[in-house]
């Protein structure tokens, strides 16, 4: 466990040990690198459990009833994480048949699973039905009709939420904005398409409409866009009631709360945000003369992001006078594509000399044959040399889950840390793994 007297870096689970090396979740990163090699994904399992409990307790207190969080598995998907979610009594949000298969393989109770996706195939729908998924989040007319047909063949009536777009722009990076009218996700309220979809769902024999879903984006530090979305959604629920008599019993407001990646990011109080959102939801329900529904949220990044760290070993240090210093590491965009995709900014620490002041601005480069294979530019670190460990903080979300084998580089292992102990959750890929499916 973290010693209160230890110096922390960005988050409480990142500290400097007495020997000057970086510690994560109370464990010496140098020892972990010696044991497992690098690159290496680390996950603080204790923090993950703490965040799950926070969301559950705050949502129960603020919203009441059966309101609860669903862990968004796209942020980090392994059997180990679904075992933790099952242990914590969480529900989960699954967006692909692969995520569904992983959760099921981990023994997660599928009745607590919600199955997303904007283009579910007939095979996806069949797998989810046969696996006993609790609820589908349906995205389109085509999906509703296919689900009704396939559920009918099994003589079941499948509960569904309809995903609709409220037309809210949270003003985050365009690639992670999902709630505007022009979106590949959901049916827009403003055009009337969402109401038509609700009327279709209510007419089908093997689909049971239970409520509605929206998601406005990701990495959002302001509660106001959620407040605005809630008001729009209750207005829509009222219009559906007026047109059909149906009153939604469930409202899923999605996920997207922000996470602190650098010192310049604000600290975000998740408990306070949940309470503020609950006040807005209750006010919107009262405004539109509607009963309070069961409210669902879909936290992913905010549960696992700062529970993660990636360790690398420095190879080449190349200074180009008048330009920059490149520090090349033994990983890169295959294990962390977020900088290449989004220019996502990270905090980087020389884990070997974490007690030294950052005195050098560097560009952290990966090992791929790709000029865009960078992890950070202008990162200030204690001057590194070949063999030093570099730690990239807050990599628990969308790093392992987006990893690839570009340049035929094996993916790193994942190690979970709990109560000062380490446990291998995903083994390092071998070269044999890379060619296993080749003929």
N, C-alpha and C positions, 0 to 999 in steps of 0.2 A: 504494500500500500504506500501511497505518497506520504512522505514526511512533511509535516506542515512547515518545517524550517527550510526545506529545500527551495531553491530558486526555480520558478516556473517559467516556461516559455510559451506564450500565447494561450495555452489551456492548462488546467490544473494537473492533467495526467502526463504532461511533458515537463521533466525536471532535469536538473544537472546533479549528477552524483558527486560524492566526495573525491572520486578519482578524476573528475573533470569530464567524464564521458556522459553522453545523453542517456537518460532513463525514460522509459515509456511504460505507463501503467505499473510503475514500481519496479521494472525489470531493466537491467543494464543492456542497452542495445548492442554494445560490442560483444557481449557474451552470446546474444541471440544470433548475431551475424556469424560468429565463430561456429555455432552449432548448426545453423541451417543454411549458411551461405547467403549471398546477395545476387540479384535483387531479392527483397523479402517484404511481403506484406505482413503487417502486424495489426491485430484487432483487439481492442480493449473490451473484453466481454462484460466486465463489471459495469462499465459506463453504458453499454448497450442495454443491460438489464435495468439500470437506473433510469434511463430515458423512457423505456417502456412503461415502467411504474409511474413515472411522472405524467405521461400522456394519459394513462388509464385513470389515475386518481383525479387529475385535474378535469378531465372530460366528464367523469362521473359526477363530480361535485358541481361543475359549471352548467352542464346540459341536462343532467339527470337521466332517468330511465335507462334504456339499453345503449345509450350513446357510447361510442368506443373508437379507438384508433385501429387502423389497418396498416400494418407495416408494408411499405411499397418495396417489394422484393427486387425491382429493377435496379435499385441503388446498390444492393449487394446481395448476391444470390448464391448460397452454398447450402449443403445439407446442414452444416453446423449452425447457420443462422436460423434456419427453420426449427431446429431442435430448441434453440433458445426462445423463439417466438411461441412454440408450443408450451414450453415450461412456464413462460410468463403469462399464459392465457390470452395472448394476442390473437387478433384476426389478421389476415394478410391479403394483399392486393397483388394478383398475378397477371402479367401482361403477355405471356406466351405459353405455348405448350411445354417448352423447355423448363420454364420456371415452375409450371404446374407439376411436371414430372419430378423435378428436384424436391419440391415441398412434399409430394406424396412419398418419394423415396426416403425422406427423412422421418416419415411417420407423422407428419403434420395432419391434424384432423381437418379433412377437406370441407366439412360443413361450415368451417370458419373462413373459407377462402372465397374471394371475389375475383371473377375472371374477366379481365379487361382485354382490349385490343380492338383496333379500328378495322381489321380485316381478318376475322376469324374464318378459317377454312372449315369445310364440313368435317374434316378429320379432327380439327381442333375442338369443334363443338362436341363431336362424339366422344373424344377423350375426356373432356370436362364433365359431360353427363355421366359417363361410365365411372368416373372417379368420384362422383358424389359432390361436386363443387356446390357450395351453398347458394351462390348468387352470380348471375351473369351481369356484366355492365355492357349493355348493348349500344351499338354505335350507329346503326343504320337500318333502313327498311329491309335491305337484303338479308342482313343478319337475323332480324326478327323472324322473317319468313322461313329462313333455313332452320333456325332454332325450333320454331314451332313444328316444323315437319319432322326433324330428327327426334325431338322430345316425344312427339306423337307416336313414333315408331317404337318407343320404349314405354309408352303409356304413362308418362310422367308429366307433371305441370311444373315448369321451371321458374322459380322466382327471378325477376330481373329488375335492374335499375336502368333507366335510359340516360345516356350521356348527352347533355345539351351544352351549347356554348352561350354564355351569358353576355358576351360582347364587352368584356372587361379587359383593359390593357394595363397590366401591373408595371409597365415601363422597365422591364428587365431586359436581358439580352434576347434578341429576337428568336434565337434557336430554342429557347426554353420557355417561350410564351405560348400558351395553349388555349386561352379562353376567349380570344377575339373571334369575331364573326367569321373572318377568313381563316379557317383552320382545317387541317385534315381530320381533326377529332370532332366527334359529336355532331349534333344537328342544331343550327342556330335558332335561337328564340325569336330574333328580330324579323326573320323572313317568314315565320309561320311554320317552318319545317319541323320544329320540335313538337308543336301541338299536333301536327299530322301524325308524327311518329307515335305520340302517346295514344291517339285515337286508334291507330293500327294495333298497338300492343294490347289495348283493352278489348279488341275484337277477336283475338286469337284464343284458341281453346287450350293450348299447351304452354302458354306463357302467362305468368302471373306478375303483373306490374305492381311493384311495391314502392317505387319512388324514383328520385332523379339524382343525377350526378353531374358535377361540373368540376373543372380543374383549370385554374387561370394561369399557372406558370410555376417557376421554380426560383429559388434563391431570392425570396422576397422578404424584406426586413420591415415592411410597413403593413399593419393590420388593415388599414383602410380599404385596399382593393378587395379583401375578403368580406368586409362589411358591405361594400357596394355589391359584390356578387351575391351575398345572402339576400339583399333587398330585391335584386332582380329575380333571383330564384323563387322567392316567395310570391312575387308578382306573377310569375309563370305558373306556379302551383295553383294560385287563385284562378288564373285563366283556364287551366285544365279542369278545375272543379266546376267552374261556370259552364264550360262547354260539355262536360261529360258526367259530372257528379262524382268523379273520382277524387279522393283526397289522399295525397301522398303521405305515407307513414314513415318514410325514410328520406333524408336529405344528406347526400355525400358532397362535402365542400372541397374534396381533394386535399392535396398537400402543398408543399412549396415553401415552408418557412425557411428563412436564411440561416446560414452557418458562417461562423467567423473563420476565414482562411488566412487573414493577415491582421496585423495590428491596426490597419486603417479601416477594417470592417467593424461595424458596431456590434457590441454584445447584444444578444437577443434573449429576452425573457420569455420562454415558451409558455410558462404557466400564466403569466400576465396576458399574453396574446390569446390564449384559450379563453380566459375569463372575459376579455374584451369582446371576442367573437361571440361568445355565448350571450352577452348582453345585447349585441346587435341582432342575433338570431331571434331572441325572445321578443325584441321590439318589432322586428319585421313580421313575425307571426301575428302579433297583436294588431299591428297596422292593417294587415290584410284579412283579419278575422279568421285566422286559421289555428288549429291546434298545434302544439309543439311536436315536431316529428322527432324520431330517433336521428341524431346527427352523427355522421361518420367523418373522420379525417384520415388522410393517407400520408403520414410522415414516413419519409425514407431517409433522405439526406440528413435531416435533423436528429435521427436516431443513430446513424452509423458514421457520418463523415468525420467528426473529430474523435471518433473511436478508432480511427485508422492512421497508420503511418507507414511509409515505404522507406526501406533502407537500400542504399546503393554503395558500391565501392568506386572510388575515384581512380581513373586510369590516366588519361592524358590531361595535362594542364597547359593550354596553349595561349600565350599572350600575343595579341596583335597590337603593337604600340600605336596609340592614337585612335584605336577602335574599341576593342573589348578583349576580355579574357574568357576563353572557352574552357570549361571544366567538363570533361567527358566522363560519363558513368556507364556502368555495365547493364543499364536498362534503357528506358526511353519511351517513345510513343507506343510501342506494343503493350507496355504495362500501364502507361498513363497517357492516353490520347487527348486529354482534356485541354492541354495548352494548344496543341495543333488544331483542335476543333473550335475552341471558344476563346483562346487566349486567357485561360483561367490562371489567376495569380495565386501563387503558393508561398508559404514561409519555408525557407530552406535553412538547415542548421548543419554545421560541421559537427557531426555526432562524436567524432574522436576527440575534439577539442571544444566541447560545448561551453566550457568555462572561460573561453577566450572571447573577447569582444569581436563582433563582426567588423572586419577592417578591409574587405575587398568586395567590389561589385563584380559579379561573374554572370556569365550565361551558362546554365547547366544544359549540356547537350547529351543526347542519347547516342547509342551505338549503331543506329540504322543508317543505311545508305540513302539518306533523305535529308536535304538541307533544312526542312521544316521540323526535323526530329529534335525538338527542344522541350524542356520541362519548365524552365524559368529564364527570364532575361532581367538583368539588373538586380539579381538577388544578392543581398549583402551577407557574407559569411566570413568566419575566421579563415584566413588564407589556407587553402587546402593543398595537399601534395598527394602524389600517387600512393594509393593504399589507404587513405583516410576514408572514413564512412561519412556519407551525406545522408541526412534524413530529410524527407519531404513530409511536412505535417499535413494533417487533415485530408487523408487520401482514402478514407473508408467508404466513400460513396462514389460510384461511377468510375472507379479505377479498375479494380478486379473485374467488375461486371462488364466493362467495355474493352477489356484486354484482348489482344489478338496475337497471332503468330507471324506478323509481318517480318520479312527477311528470315523466316523460319527460325525465329527465336522462341525457345520454350517459355511458357508463362511461369512466373514465380510461385512459390508455395505461399500458403496463408497460415499464419500461426495465431491462435487465440491466446490471450493472456487473461488470467483470472487469479486473484488472491496471490499474486507474485509468482505464479507458475505458468509455464508455457505448454501448449498442446498443439500439435500439428493438425490442422483442419483440412487443408488441401495440399497434397504432395506436389513437389516441383515436377513440372513436365520434363520428360526425357526426350532425347532425340528419337528414340524408338516410338514414343507417343506421337511425334510429328509425322511419322510415315505410316502409322498404324492403319489408316484407311486407304492408303495409296495401293493401287493394283499394278 
